[in-house]
Amino acid sequence: MAQWQTCNVLKATGSRQLWQFAAAGGDYKLERDYTPAAEEPLPRNVVAKKWGALFRPKLNVAWLPPGAAFLRVLQLPPCEPDELLSMVEFQLEKLSPLPVAQIVWAVEALPKTAEGQQTVIVIIAARQQVENFLGQIESEGFLADRLETPALDHLLAAEAKTDGVWVYPPQEGTDSGWLVAWWIGGVLRHLGLIYLPDTDNRAAVLKEQIQQMAWAGELEGWLTAPPRWHLVADSVSAALWEPALRELAGESVQVLPPYPLNRLAALTARRAARGAPAGLLPADYAVRYRARYVDGLWMSGITAVVSVYLLGVLAYFGFLKVLEFELGRAQSRVNSHAAAYTNALQLTAQIKLLQDQQTFKYAALDCWEAVAKTLPAELTLTSMSFGRERTLSLFGTAPQEGGQAILDFNAALKQTQLNGQPLFAKVNAPFMGSRQGNSVTWNFTCELNRLETE
């Protein structure tokens, strides 16, 4: 029972009704009750199976029209469900009012046994009538997983409460038959279906048919004493038929109200969810419905993927258009500022040139100051050049014995600082050239550490 999370029970004949039951605590509780108008379609969100049914399985059950199914009772040895179907199949020709090839059938095993026997109810319906009914509910969008008859649930609901004859008049229409159940010794012994003609002698026909069932029970040996009589009918039917049954029984007849339809639907949902060994739904219809469900899932999945893809494409092109619009606005702003930007670049270049000139001027003055402060008296500076490669070149002469003074001058420039930092990043070793008379020439280069000055 736990495998089905939802169970829908449809009454498609007469005044249509649809009940939806939800699994709760091992039982099924009524969740919704629909009564669609004559031309109103069934609520698709309730009866249709979609992706959610994969995770929350849904069982669709349809009630056959009243009188569409025959009920027969058998007493069989206790056996497994698979064996039970085989045992019933051997007796179908005897039980069925139609050729076996033209029927669909199902069984319902009762829990009670007598004398080592198992009571089995066989439900038989004409295949053509079932197919016509399935075509009707298919046109309304209802694909049934099981076909049931409410008469069976009505019968099982009063199972062996009291021995005797239980008579169930038709609840709808004049074409449906009377169901007569014989419970003797706590066991369902016989089920009979009576169709009454639409004539004035209907009461006499009813009494005659029930009396024939009683004689058959006496012959078979299970009816050994007068049974008690029960009439399950509403107040109108009870007032009409209770006198005829009382005359037949020779005693009072106990009148019981029929079960409300929603209660019968709940009983049907519980029984159908248990998964009986076989059902009245033809096997080829079950396969076709399953294929339609799977195909529907594929189509809905493909439709969803295509829709998402199209939405993605539309979103991409929409975003591309937005970017193109923003790009156009940006280009317009660039074009409007192009002349000002060009002028700004020119002014920036001119300013940088002036700043470089000023920087080199101050750097040259710093270098001149450093040279003037550190130049020994015995050395003569003949030329000094300052290049844009941040290189200071010094040329001069010294006495022949002034080599040490040249080295001291070179070392002093290395130690020269400006604003707490070395003025020169590198001071190359001096080069002493050829002698000219009593003097020698010298030169070396210095690389500025920084051009900026304060």
ABEGO torsion letter per residue (X at the ends): XAABABBBBBBABEBBBBBBBBBBGGBBBBABBBBBBAABBBBAAAABBBAAAAABBBBBBBBBBBGABBBBBBBBBBBBAAAAAAAAAAAAAAABABBAAABBBBBBBBABBBGGBBBBBBBBBBAAAAAAAAAAAAAAGBBBABBBBAAAAAAAAABGABBEBBBBBBABEAABBBBBBBBBGGBBABBBBBBBBBBAAAAAAAAAAAAAAAAAAAAAGABABBBBBBBBBBAAAAAAAAAAAAAAAGBBBBBBBBBBAAAAAAAAAAAAAAGBABBABBAAAAAAAAAAAAAAAAAAAAAAAAAAAAAAAAAAAAAAAAAAAAAAAAAAAAAAAAAAAAAAAAAAAAAAAAAAAAAAAAAAAAAAAAAAAABBAABBBABBBBBAAGBBBBBBBBBAAAAAAAAAAAAAAAABBBGGBBABABBBBBBBBBBBEABBBBBBBBBBABABBX
